[in-house]
Amino acid sequence: MRPSRPARSSRLVRLFVLLLAVSLVCASVPAFGDAPDASSTSIDSCTTISTPGRYVLASDVRTETAESCIDIRADDVTLDGRGHVIDGRKTDRRSVGNSGNTGLSVRDARNVTVRNLTATDWEVGVGFAGTTDGTLRDVRVVDNDLSGVRLADATGTDLTNVTATTNVNPQRRPFPGPSESAGIFVADSTDTRVLDANLSRNVAGFASVRSTGSVVVDSVGQSNEVGFLLGGTNGTVRGGVAAGNNVAFFADNASASTFARSFAISNRVGFGVENSTNATVADVNASSGLLGVSVVESRRTTLDNATTTDELVGVNFLDSTDATVTDSTVTGSGFVGVGLVGTSRARISNTTVARSAGNASIPGATSSGFYLNDSAARLRDVTATKNENWTVFAERGSSLDARNVSLDGTRLSFSGRNVALDSTDRPEAPPNRAPVGRSVVVSGTSSDSTLDLRVGYDPRAVAAAGVNETTLRLWRYDGDWSRVADSRVVRDDSAVTASLSRTDRSVVTALGERNATESASGRYSDRYGIVASSSAE
C-alpha cells in the first residue's frame, strides 16, 4: 500500500535533520592531510624517530644532503605520510644526487608501519633492514637510482599497494643485474608478502634473492627488464600479470619456486627457470612473445596446466633433467611447439601441441611440434594437430617413448631414436588392398635411426572398408609399396605394429586385404604408373 503523504514528509524531515547533523560534525574536522590528530607527532623535515608512537608528515620534505631523510630506529612506530613526498631533489638524471642514501630508512626495529607517502630521487626510496613485522602500505617509489623499496635481513614484512616506477639510473641499463636493482628488492629476508603491487620501467619489477618464503600476489609488472624475479627458497608469484618485459617471470638460482595463475603477454620470455630445482609453473598463460616457457640448466621443473599462444617457441628445455609437462596446451608457435635440447628424462602427458607454423628459421634446429636434440623424453596421451613441417623431430642421439599419441586423428604409440614423424596424404593403395586410417610419414635423422611403431585403427573403419581385420599389416610407400617385415595386427588393442629396420623417408599405412587372395605376381601399377610391390621389407 502506498504510504500517506504525512508519513513520507516525516521521513524527509528526519533525513534532513540527520544530514544537517553529519554536516556540522564534518565541518569541525580538518580535511585529510591538513593537520595531525592530537595523538600524532608532526614531521616537516628530515629527522630520526627513536621513540614509539604515531607520526605524520605535515608537508613534503626535500633535501639534497641527508644520508637518510627519515630514519626510524624505534619499535611500534606508525608513520602516515598523508600523501606527501620525501624528495632527494636530483635535478640531473645523468648524475646520482643522493647516491648510497635512502629516503626513508627503518633499521633494527619491530612492528613499524609506513603508509601513504612517496619517496623519489634517492639511491633507495624506502629501506627496511634488520626489521621484524614491518608494514608498507599505499606507498609510491619513483625515479630512485637503485631500488624503490629495499628489504635486507627483514622478517615478516607486508607490502600492500606499492607502486614502483623507473627505479634505475639510465647509466645502469640494461643491468647491473636484477639482483641489484628493482622496484621492490628483497635480500636475505624471510616471509615477505607483497599484495597489489604495480611495478613498471625498473630493472626488475620485483626481485627476491637469498630469501625464503617471499610471496607476491595480484601484482602487475610492465616494461621492466625482468618483471618478477625469484631466487632463494620457496618463493611464489600468484595472480601476476606481466607485459612488455624482457623476461616476465624468472626463477634464478632458486629452490621450490612457484609461478601460479599468472599471465605473460608480449614479453621476450614469458616464464623462465634457470639454475633452479623443483620449480613449479602452474595455471599460467604466455602469449605473443619469443619463448613462452624457458627452462635452462634446471632439475625437476614441473609445468602444469600451462597455455602458450603465438610464441616463436612455446616451451623449451635446455640442459635440464627430470622435467614434467602435463595438462598443457601449446598453440600457434612460429617455429617449435615443445623443444628439448640436451635434456634427459623429460615426461610430457595430457598435452596438446597445435599449429606450429614452421615459418621461421633457427640455425641448427628443425621446425616441428615436438623437437628433440640430444634429449630423451616420454610422451603419454599427447595430441598433435595441424603442425606444419614435422610433428615430431628427434635428432643427435635423441630417443622417444610415446604411448597413445593422437597425430592428426591417428592414434600412435612408438619408441625410437633419431626419427621424425608426421601425418600425410595417403598414396593410392595397390589393388585388393584397402587403407584403414590415415598415413604417417617417417624418416630417420641419422644412419642409426630406429623405430618401433604401433598404429591404432577404428574397428568401424575396418568394416566400412570391407577389409578382413586379420590381414591388416603396416605397409610402406617410397615409390613402391612393400609390407613391413614383422608387421602384425593386435586385434584386442585395435592396432597394427611393426619394427622398421629401414627408416629412410617413406609413408606408412595400415592396409588390409579386400579378400583372402593376393595377386599371383604380387605387383600392381597405381594411377601414377608407379609399380607397387607386395613383397616384404
Buried (B, 14 or more C-beta within 10 A) or exposed (E): EEEEEEEEEEEEEEEEEEEEEEEEEEEEEEEEBEBBEEEBBEBEEBBEBEEBEBBBBBEBBBBEEBEBBBBBBBBEBBBBBBBBBBBBEBEEBEEBBBEEBBBBBBBEBBBBBBBBBBBBBBBBBBBBBEBBBBBBBBBBBBBBBBBBBBBBBBBBBBBBBBBBBBBBBEEBEEBBBBBBBBBBBBBBBBBBBBBBBBBBBBBBBBBBBBBBBBBBBBBBBBBBBBBBBBBBBBBBBBBBBBBBBBBBBBBBBBBBBBBBBBBBBBBBBBBBBBEBBBBBBBBBBBBBBBBBBBBBBBBBBBBBBBBBBBBBBBBBBBBBBBBBBBBBBBBBBBBBBBBBBBBBBBBBBBBBBBBBBBEEEBEEBBBBBBBBBBBBBBBBBBBBBBBBBBBBBBBBBBBBBBBBBBBBEBBBBBBBBBBBBBBBEBBBBBBBBBBBBBBBBBBBBBEEBBBBBBBBBEEEBBEEBEBBBEBBBBBBBEEBBBBBBBBEBEEEEBBBBBBBEBBEEBBBBBBBBBEEEBEEEEBBEBEEEBEBBBEEB
